[in-house]
Amino acid sequence: MLVVVLLVAVLVVLGIAGLVIWLRRAASCARIIDAPASEPSLVFTGDIMCRYVVTSGSFARLEFHDWGVRIRAIAATRWLVPTWEARYSELALTELVTSRSRVAVWLRLRGEAGGCGFLSARSSQDVLTELAKHGVQVSRAAAEFRRVAELYPPR
Protein backbone atom coordinates (compact mmCIF):
# COMPACT_ATOMS: atom_id res chain seq x y z
CA MET A 1 0.00 0.00 0.00
CA LEU A 2 2.86 2.38 0.86
CA VAL A 3 4.41 1.72 -2.56
CA VAL A 4 1.17 2.69 -4.31
CA VAL A 5 0.89 5.93 -2.29
CA LEU A 6 4.52 6.82 -3.06
CA LEU A 7 4.04 6.03 -6.74
CA VAL A 8 0.95 8.23 -6.94
CA ALA A 9 2.78 11.03 -5.09
CA VAL A 10 5.72 10.82 -7.50
CA LEU A 11 3.37 10.87 -10.51
CA VAL A 12 1.54 13.92 -9.15
CA VAL A 13 4.82 15.77 -8.57
CA LEU A 14 6.05 14.87 -12.07
CA GLY A 15 2.73 15.97 -13.59
CA ILE A 16 2.85 19.33 -11.81
CA ALA A 17 6.51 19.84 -12.77
CA GLY A 18 5.70 19.05 -16.40
CA LEU A 19 2.80 21.50 -16.40
CA VAL A 20 4.94 24.27 -14.86
CA ILE A 21 7.67 23.69 -17.46
CA TRP A 22 5.11 23.78 -20.31
CA LEU A 23 3.57 27.02 -19.02
CA ARG A 24 6.97 28.72 -18.66
CA ARG A 25 8.00 27.66 -22.16
CA ALA A 26 4.68 28.81 -23.60
CA ALA A 27 5.05 32.17 -21.86
CA SER A 28 8.50 32.60 -23.41
CA CYS A 29 6.91 32.37 -26.89
CA ALA A 30 4.27 35.00 -26.18
CA ARG A 31 4.44 38.37 -27.91
CA ILE A 32 1.82 40.93 -26.97
CA ILE A 33 1.79 44.38 -28.57
CA ASP A 34 -0.32 47.41 -27.80
CA ALA A 35 -2.95 46.46 -30.38
CA PRO A 36 -6.35 48.12 -30.45
CA ALA A 37 -9.32 45.99 -29.48
CA SER A 38 -11.08 44.85 -32.64
CA GLU A 39 -12.92 41.91 -34.10
CA PRO A 40 -10.93 39.84 -36.59
CA SER A 41 -11.86 40.16 -40.23
CA LEU A 42 -10.74 36.60 -41.00
CA VAL A 43 -9.89 33.58 -38.81
CA PHE A 44 -8.05 30.34 -39.61
CA THR A 45 -7.93 27.40 -37.22
CA GLY A 46 -4.80 25.35 -36.68
CA ASP A 47 -1.92 25.16 -34.23
CA ILE A 48 1.04 27.20 -33.06
CA MET A 49 4.72 26.44 -33.48
CA CYS A 50 7.43 28.38 -31.68
CA ARG A 51 10.80 27.61 -30.13
CA TYR A 52 9.46 25.58 -27.19
CA VAL A 53 5.82 24.86 -28.02
CA VAL A 54 4.24 22.92 -30.86
CA THR A 55 0.59 22.02 -30.51
CA SER A 56 -1.47 19.49 -32.38
CA GLY A 57 -5.24 19.29 -32.47
CA SER A 58 -6.45 22.71 -33.68
CA PHE A 59 -5.66 24.43 -30.37
CA ALA A 60 -4.97 27.83 -31.94
CA ARG A 61 -6.43 30.32 -34.37
CA LEU A 62 -4.80 32.88 -36.63
CA GLU A 63 -6.77 36.11 -36.66
CA PHE A 64 -6.42 38.85 -39.27
CA HIS A 65 -7.18 42.34 -37.98
CA ASP A 66 -6.92 45.73 -39.66
CA TRP A 67 -3.73 46.38 -37.62
CA GLY A 68 -2.03 42.97 -38.01
CA VAL A 69 -2.20 39.30 -37.03
CA ARG A 70 -2.76 37.45 -33.77
CA ILE A 71 -2.20 33.77 -33.08
CA ARG A 72 -4.04 32.75 -29.95
CA ALA A 73 -5.60 29.78 -28.27
CA ILE A 74 -9.14 28.59 -28.61
CA ALA A 75 -11.20 29.08 -25.44
CA ALA A 76 -10.50 25.62 -23.97
CA THR A 77 -6.69 25.93 -24.21
CA ARG A 78 -6.02 29.57 -23.24
CA TRP A 79 -3.70 28.56 -20.42
CA LEU A 80 -1.65 26.19 -22.64
CA VAL A 81 -1.11 28.17 -25.84
CA PRO A 82 0.72 31.52 -25.97
CA THR A 83 -0.66 34.59 -27.73
CA TRP A 84 1.56 36.04 -30.45
CA GLU A 85 0.79 39.37 -32.15
CA ALA A 86 2.46 41.46 -34.84
CA ARG A 87 1.51 44.45 -36.94
CA TYR A 88 1.71 43.97 -40.69
CA SER A 89 4.50 46.58 -40.81
CA GLU A 90 6.56 44.52 -38.32
CA LEU A 91 6.51 41.39 -40.46
CA ALA A 92 9.65 41.08 -42.57
CA LEU A 93 8.79 37.86 -44.36
CA THR A 94 6.29 35.06 -44.20
CA GLU A 95 7.25 31.76 -45.68
CA LEU A 96 6.02 28.24 -46.02
CA VAL A 97 8.03 25.75 -43.93
CA THR A 98 7.57 22.00 -43.89
CA SER A 99 8.73 19.00 -41.95
CA ARG A 100 7.93 15.38 -42.70
CA SER A 101 4.45 15.67 -41.22
CA ARG A 102 3.78 19.40 -40.78
CA VAL A 103 3.18 22.47 -42.93
CA ALA A 104 3.40 25.91 -41.34
CA VAL A 105 3.37 29.55 -42.26
CA TRP A 106 6.42 31.03 -40.53
CA LEU A 107 6.10 34.70 -39.57
CA ARG A 108 9.44 36.53 -39.27
CA LEU A 109 9.78 39.94 -37.66
CA ARG A 110 11.90 42.84 -38.89
CA GLY A 111 15.11 43.19 -36.89
CA GLU A 112 14.34 40.30 -34.54
CA ALA A 113 15.52 36.71 -34.50
CA GLY A 114 13.05 33.89 -34.85
CA GLY A 115 9.35 34.36 -35.22
CA CYS A 116 6.29 32.19 -34.88
CA GLY A 117 4.61 29.56 -36.97
CA PHE A 118 0.99 28.80 -37.67
CA LEU A 119 0.33 25.17 -38.57
CA SER A 120 -2.49 24.55 -40.99
CA ALA A 121 -2.14 21.99 -43.74
CA ARG A 122 -5.44 22.87 -45.42
CA SER A 123 -5.23 26.66 -45.48
CA SER A 124 -1.52 27.56 -45.62
CA GLN A 125 -1.76 28.97 -49.15
CA ASP A 126 -4.87 30.96 -48.17
CA VAL A 127 -2.98 32.43 -45.20
CA LEU A 128 -0.08 33.47 -47.45
CA THR A 129 -2.51 35.04 -49.93
CA GLU A 130 -4.17 37.05 -47.17
CA LEU A 131 -0.82 38.24 -45.82
CA ALA A 132 0.23 39.35 -49.31
CA LYS A 133 -2.98 41.39 -49.57
CA HIS A 134 -1.78 43.34 -46.51
CA GLY A 135 1.59 44.12 -48.11
CA VAL A 136 3.63 41.48 -46.30
CA GLN A 137 6.48 39.89 -48.27
CA VAL A 138 5.57 36.25 -48.93
CA SER A 139 7.70 33.30 -50.01
CA ARG A 140 5.70 30.34 -51.31
CA ALA A 141 8.76 28.16 -51.83
CA ALA A 142 8.61 25.60 -49.05
CA ALA A 143 11.69 25.53 -46.83
CA GLU A 144 12.22 22.20 -45.11
CA PHE A 145 13.20 21.82 -41.44
CA ARG A 146 13.76 18.89 -39.10
CA ARG A 147 13.58 20.70 -35.78
CA VAL A 148 11.91 23.99 -34.87
CA ALA A 149 15.25 25.26 -33.53
CA GLU A 150 16.49 25.38 -37.16
CA LEU A 151 14.03 28.23 -37.82
CA TYR A 152 15.78 30.41 -35.24
CA PRO A 153 19.19 31.90 -36.01
CA PRO A 154 22.03 30.98 -33.63
CA ARG A 155 22.34 33.30 -30.65
C-alpha positions in Angstrom: 0.0 0.0 0.0 2.9 2.4 0.9 4.4 1.7 -2.6 1.2 2.7 -4.3 0.9 5.9 -2.3 4.5 6.8 -3.1 4.0 6.0 -6.7 0.9 8.2 -6.9 2.8 11.0 -5.1 5.7 10.8 -7.5 3.4 10.9 -10.5 1.5 13.9 -9.2 4.8 15.8 -8.6 6.0 14.9 -12.1 2.7 16.0 -13.6 2.8 19.3 -11.8 6.5 19.8 -12.8 5.7 19.0 -16.4 2.8 21.5 -16.4 4.9 24.3 -14.9 7.7 23.7 -17.5 5.1 23.8 -20.3 3.6 27.0 -19.0 7.0 28.7 -18.7 8.0 27.7 -22.2 4.7 28.8 -23.6 5.0 32.2 -21.9 8.5 32.6 -23.4 6.9 32.4 -26.9 4.3 35.0 -26.2 4.4 38.4 -27.9 1.8 40.9 -27.0 1.8 44.4 -28.6 -0.3 47.4 -27.8 -2.9 46.5 -30.4 -6.3 48.1 -30.4 -9.3 46.0 -29.5 -11.1 44.9 -32.6 -12.9 41.9 -34.1 -10.9 39.8 -36.6 -11.9 40.2 -40.2 -10.7 36.6 -41.0 -9.9 33.6 -38.8 -8.0 30.3 -39.6 -7.9 27.4 -37.2 -4.8 25.4 -36.7 -1.9 25.2 -34.2 1.0 27.2 -33.1 4.7 26.4 -33.5 7.4 28.4 -31.7 10.8 27.6 -30.1 9.5 25.6 -27.2 5.8 24.9 -28.0 4.2 22.9 -30.9 0.6 22.0 -30.5 -1.5 19.5 -32.4 -5.2 19.3 -32.5 -6.5 22.7 -33.7 -5.7 24.4 -30.4 -5.0 27.8 -31.9 -6.4 30.3 -34.4 -4.8 32.9 -36.6 -6.8 36.1 -36.7 -6.4 38.8 -39.3 -7.2 42.3 -38.0 -6.9 45.7 -39.7 -3.7 46.4 -37.6 -2.0 43.0 -38.0 -2.2 39.3 -37.0 -2.8 37.5 -33.8 -2.2 33.8 -33.1 -4.0 32.7 -30.0 -5.6 29.8 -28.3 -9.1 28.6 -28.6 -11.2 29.1 -25.4 -10.5 25.6 -24.0 -6.7 25.9 -24.2 -6.0 29.6 -23.2 -3.7 28.6 -20.4 -1.6 26.2 -22.6 -1.1 28.2 -25.8 0.7 31.5 -26.0 -0.7 34.6 -27.7 1.6 36.0 -30.4 0.8 39.4 -32.2 2.5 41.5 -34.8 1.5 44.4 -36.9 1.7 44.0 -40.7 4.5 46.6 -40.8 6.6 44.5 -38.3 6.5 41.4 -40.5 9.6 41.1 -42.6 8.8 37.9 -44.4 6.3 35.1 -44.2 7.3 31.8 -45.7 6.0 28.2 -46.0 8.0 25.8 -43.9 7.6 22.0 -43.9 8.7 19.0 -41.9 7.9 15.4 -42.7 4.5 15.7 -41.2 3.8 19.4 -40.8 3.2 22.5 -42.9 3.4 25.9 -41.3 3.4 29.6 -42.3 6.4 31.0 -40.5 6.1 34.7 -39.6 9.4 36.5 -39.3 9.8 39.9 -37.7 11.9 42.8 -38.9 15.1 43.2 -36.9 14.3 40.3 -34.5 15.5 36.7 -34.5 13.0 33.9 -34.9 9.4 34.4 -35.2 6.3 32.2 -34.9 4.6 29.6 -37.0 1.0 28.8 -37.7 0.3 25.2 -38.6 -2.5 24.6 -41.0 -2.1 22.0 -43.7 -5.4 22.9 -45.4 -5.2 26.7 -45.5 -1.5 27.6 -45.6 -1.8 29.0 -49.1 -4.9 31.0 -48.2 -3.0 32.4 -45.2 -0.1 33.5 -47.5 -2.5 35.0 -49.9 -4.2 37.1 -47.2 -0.8 38.2 -45.8 0.2 39.3 -49.3 -3.0 41.4 -49.6 -1.8 43.3 -46.5 1.6 44.1 -48.1 3.6 41.5 -46.3 6.5 39.9 -48.3 5.6 36.3 -48.9 7.7 33.3 -50.0 5.7 30.3 -51.3 8.8 28.2 -51.8 8.6 25.6 -49.1 11.7 25.5 -46.8 12.2 22.2 -45.1 13.2 21.8 -41.4 13.8 18.9 -39.1 13.6 20.7 -35.8 11.9 24.0 -34.9 15.2 25.3 -33.5 16.5 25.4 -37.2 14.0 28.2 -37.8 15.8 30.4 -35.2 19.2 31.9 -36.0 22.0 31.0 -33.6 22.3 33.3 -30.6 
